[in-house]
């Protein structure tokens, strides 16, 4: 599958088959993640794989009761070590780069999963403190996003997107492309 095709095929999946994912496949997803661009090559991202049913349920409840998540084979929780990025970039690293870097890693996971015919969904609505507690994160590590991963039991339609001409400008904001 070409990258453009993976971009076009990727969907947020919320219904999964009851099927375990091989550890080697999870490894491929993580390899894709660590090859994402990151500020200063700091690589402050941290990944936690969650497969235990009780742990998944606790996390789903901490995600404001998004209980559909429990059906995924696993979660990849992407965290950021704020001390590591702050030591290199100060406050800007802590407040911006940490999130950008984790998002780049997440996108690589999503596209690799699509190529492998896996379904994913990014979940960023959660109680940070509850997630930190459940995963026993140290003080300097924050959860940024959770990706549910599994074999899809649905094929959602492509959501409508705004036209490029309505969101793209030339040289400065507001100047339309001609």
C-alpha positions in Angstrom: 0.0 0.0 0.0 1.3 3.4 -0.9 1.4 6.2 1.7 -1.3 8.3 -0.1 -3.6 5.2 -0.2 -3.1 4.6 3.6 -3.9 8.3 4.2 -7.1 8.0 2.2 -8.1 4.7 3.8 -7.4 5.5 7.4 -10.6 5.8 9.6 -11.4 6.1 13.3 -12.5 2.6 14.2 -14.7 2.1 17.3 -15.8 -1.5 16.7 -13.3 -4.3 16.8 -13.2 -8.1 16.3 -12.2 -10.2 19.3 -8.8 -11.1 18.0 -5.4 -10.6 19.6 -2.6 -8.8 17.8 0.7 -10.6 17.5 3.6 -8.9 19.4 5.6 -8.6 16.2 2.9 -6.5 14.6 2.8 -4.2 17.7 6.5 -4.0 17.3 6.1 -2.8 13.7 3.7 -0.1 14.9 6.2 1.1 17.5 9.1 1.1 14.9 7.0 3.3 12.8 6.4 5.6 15.8 10.1 6.1 16.6 10.9 7.0 13.1 8.6 10.1 13.3 10.2 13.5 13.3 10.8 15.1 16.6 12.2 18.4 17.9 16.0 18.2 18.2 15.8 14.4 17.9 15.1 14.4 21.7 12.7 11.5 21.4 10.9 12.3 24.6 8.0 10.0 23.7 7.2 7.0 25.8 4.9 4.1 24.8 2.8 1.9 27.0 1.1 -1.1 25.5 -2.0 -2.1 27.4 -3.7 -5.5 26.7 -5.0 -6.5 30.1 -8.8 -6.4 30.1 -9.1 -4.9 33.6 -6.5 -2.3 32.8 -8.2 -1.5 29.5 -11.5 -1.0 31.4 -10.0 1.3 33.9 -8.5 3.4 31.1 -11.8 3.5 29.2 -13.6 4.7 32.3 -10.9 7.4 32.7 -11.6 8.4 29.1 -14.9 9.7 30.3 -16.6 6.3 30.0 -15.8 5.7 26.4 -16.4 2.0 27.0 -16.3 1.1 23.3 -12.5 1.2 23.8 -12.5 -2.1 25.7 -13.2 -4.0 22.5 -9.9 -3.0 21.0 -7.1 -5.7 21.2 -4.8 -3.2 22.8 -4.0 0.4 23.5 -0.9 2.3 22.8 -0.6 5.1 25.3 1.7 7.8 24.1 3.3 9.8 26.8 5.9 12.5 26.9 8.8 12.9 29.4 8.6 16.6 30.0 11.9 16.8 31.9 13.7 15.5 28.8 12.2 17.9 26.3 12.4 20.8 28.8 16.1 20.3 29.4 16.7 20.9 25.7 14.0 23.5 24.7 12.8 25.0 28.0 9.1 25.9 28.4 8.4 25.8 24.7 9.5 22.2 24.5 7.3 21.3 27.5 4.2 23.2 26.2 4.5 22.6 22.5 7.1 20.3 21.2 6.2 17.4 23.5 2.7 17.3 22.1 3.8 17.8 18.5 6.4 15.0 18.7 3.9 12.6 20.2 1.3 13.5 17.5 3.9 12.8 14.8 4.6 9.4 16.3 0.9 8.7 16.5 0.3 9.5 12.9 3.0 7.0 11.9 1.3 4.4 14.0 -2.0 5.1 12.4 -0.7 4.9 8.9 1.3 1.7 9.6 -1.7 0.1 11.2 -3.8 1.0 8.1 -1.3 -0.7 5.9 -1.4 -3.8 8.1 -5.3 -3.8 7.9 -5.6 -2.9 11.5 -8.2 -0.4 12.9 -7.2 2.5 15.2 -8.8 5.4 16.9 -7.0 8.3 18.7 -8.5 9.2 22.1 -7.4 12.4 23.7 -10.4 13.0 25.9 -9.4 11.7 29.3 -8.7 12.6 32.9 -5.0 13.1 32.9 -4.6 12.4 36.6 -6.6 9.2 36.5 -4.5 8.0 33.5 -1.3 8.9 35.3 -2.4 6.9 38.4 -3.6 3.9 36.4 -0.4 3.7 34.5 1.8 4.7 37.4 3.5 7.4 35.5 6.3 9.4 37.2 5.6 13.1 37.9 7.6 14.2 34.8 5.7 12.0 32.4 2.3 13.0 31.0 -0.2 11.0 28.9 -0.7 12.8 25.5 -3.0 10.4 23.6 -4.2 6.9 23.6 -4.6 4.8 20.4 -6.9 1.9 20.4 -5.7 -0.9 18.0 -7.5 -4.0 16.7 -8.9 -5.8 13.8 -11.8 -3.6 12.5 -15.4 -4.9 12.7 -16.7 -1.9 10.8 -15.8 0.2 7.7 -16.9 3.8 8.3 -17.5 6.1 5.4 -15.0 8.8 4.7 -16.1 11.9 6.7 -16.7 15.0 4.7 -13.7 17.5 4.6 -13.6 21.2 4.0 -12.4 22.2 0.6 -8.8 23.2 0.3 -9.8 26.5 -1.2 -11.7 27.4 2.0 -8.8 26.7 4.3 -5.7 27.5 2.2 -4.1 30.9 1.7 -1.3 32.3 -0.3 1.5 34.4 1.2 -0.6 35.6 4.1 -3.8 34.7 6.0 -6.9 35.6 4.1 -5.4 35.9 0.6 -7.0 33.2 -1.4 -5.2 31.0 -3.9 -6.2 31.8 -7.5 
